[in-house]
Amino acid sequence: MHPMNNYETLQRGREELLRQAERERMARAATVKQWRQRKFSREFANWLRMHLVSWGHRLEQPGVSEQGKRPVSVH
């Protein structure tokens, strides 16, 4: 086997390594972005769930009007 002393061959190899590294960086960035989007979706779903459950509990209380307040009793 002959030693690689051809500048053009070395340059092409270096360029290919740089392209491969860039693809790997882009893949990692996409993975992080997807993770953040899923995390945001989970956090929003949890927030929404808590508010809906709270709203449902208030609506189940006897004497609660549509506005979520107890009606004023008239004496």
Secondary structure, 3 states (H helix, E strand, C coil): CCCCCCHHHHHHHHHHHHHHHHHHHHHHHHHHHHHHHHHHHHHHHHHHHHHHHHHHHHHHCCCCCCCCCCCCCCC
